Amino acid sequence: MNKFWIIFFHTFLTKLKTKSFIVTTVITLLIIVLLANITNIIDFFNKGEEGEKIAVIDETGVLFDPFQNQLKAIDKDIQLKKFTGDKTKADKQVQNGDFDGVLVLSNNQENLPAAVYRSLTISNTSLLSSLENGLQQMKTQMAATQMNLSQEQLTKLYEPVSLKKVALEKDAKTEEELSQARGLVYVLLFVIYFAVIMYANMIAMEVATEKSSRVMEILISSVPPIKQMFAKILGVGLLGLLQLALMLGVAYFSLKQNMDSMEGGFFDVYGFGDVPVATLVYAFVFFLLGYFLYATLAAFLGSLVSRIEDVNQLITPMTYLLIIGFMIAMFGLVKPDATFITVTSYIPFFTPMLMFMRVGMLNLPFWEPILGIVILLVTIILFAIFGAKVYKGGVLLYGKSSSFKDIKKAMQLTKNE
């Protein structure tokens, strides 16, 4: 067992000290801090800047004032100036930078407001949306006046319809619980996806690197292959958990400092304060099992290559499986009770994402997530047994390896020993 821990800590500390890991972690943490402070950064650069200046040509002579009043309620930073010249003169002032655009107000055949906006570009969608909303509200008011509608009638006309949602199933999740569960599932899906992509690839690269240096031939003769394989998986896994904890911790403190309205503890800040404890436990369990499933697969695939350049080519099918599972889970967030989702949630490669998504979104019988966990455990054990045999023979394979036919060669080498 001492040899297992030697390999475990060696893998962990070696990867921890690498420049690539340190640089990647630091850059990621800086990005998180920047995103958490993005509002303050935008305000800093916008300090002292005036809002967009729009020249308004009112062809009707009566629309400017009501439109200005409507727009102030939508975006007070937009500055409107009544322009008395013609369109050609206004266009020249836009080209000279005196105005950001020209808005020409007129009436259509029904004597309701219409407008044309002219500027150098129409890429500022925020400005265009504000102008459009202001015009729409003004048009609504004028149309109501033409139809002799009172303000009460107009309010009632645009009042949102009342739709109460009643779930007949016993202990069914409320709309708020579903919203929180959907958020947690969404976050975990991305965590599983990126964790497997990053750390499974790291495991395969670690095995291939040691094999290329012939260190593996020494290790394989002194440490059982299954111990060696899982020592590397756990070493990289601990490294991944450390990196993930740093990211969540930095994000937590950054959000707490920059959002005064946020109160409560760690889960409250991330919006998961009312999520049932069982759901959080399932999240952790399926995350770990998903990691071990793909990490075991990556370890013995990495043992088949003798050149680091061949790693990505051999683990590409594994990456495709992960992408397919992720895409199915995204569909499942909209319709988690679909038969297709239920069936595919029992396929081991998709279970970590799909079964947890179903647990979070639906009230499943206790046996369903337990069955998913059992399927994952059995698959991991089978992969471990089969992977150890492939691993033991695969590390003795040298030369160009880019085919799954090398698995058969690795098994034969294992039998011959």
C-alpha angles and dihedrals in degrees: 000000000000089000090054092056092044090057091041095054092038091055093045097046095041092053092041091058097046116115092228093057094045094046093045092049094047093047091048092050091049090051090051091050091048092049091048089051096039093114092053091046092051091047090050093054093042093050110123093010119125123226124256115299114221124188111215122205106195107198091179097051092220108064102070099077098046090044092051091051092051093047094051089061090052103040119357092187093070109095118209122197124187108237119206099187129083128272094264092056091046092050090053091052089051089052090049090053097248091120134022092220148338124245117198112201121201142146125257126220091281090054091249126131121278129169146190120210118205124188141138090264135005095213096111097093093171092059093044091050092052092049091048093049091049091051092046093053092047091049091050092052092049093046090051090051092051090052091045092241117162122228089253092053091048092050091049091049093057096037110124115254116253113240116173116197116214121185113206094194114101114258090002116172118263122235090259092049090049091051092051092044091050090052093049092046091048091052094045093049090057092044092052092044097050095036092055093043092051105034101034088053088048091054092050090048091048092054093044092048094052091044092052089053092051090238088121093066089062095044096047092056094053105033126048109250095237091054091047093048096049093043088060093043092051093043093054090040092056089048090052093049090050091051092046091049090052091051094048092044094051091045090049096052093041092053093045092053097046102040112059092184092063114098136167134043136314098295093041091057091054091046096250099106094116097041110120115258090235090060091052090049091051089049091056094043096049091044092055094043092047090051094049092046095055094033092056089049091049093049097058092039088054090052090061095064126071096188124063089220090066096055098085092048094054097045094045093096088054089052090051090054089053092048092049091051091048093051092048089050091052089055090046092058087069097041109016094166095059114129091232090057092048094052096045092048088073093056103101096225091055100033098090092060104028100041092048090047089054092046091052097044103035140041098245126186110262092248096061099066089037089053089050090052091048091050090052093047092049091047092049091049091049090047089048093052094042092038092052090056092047090043093052093051096032095061088060093054115099133178129053111339118185104133136076086230085083088073089069091049090050091052091051091051089051092052092048093057 
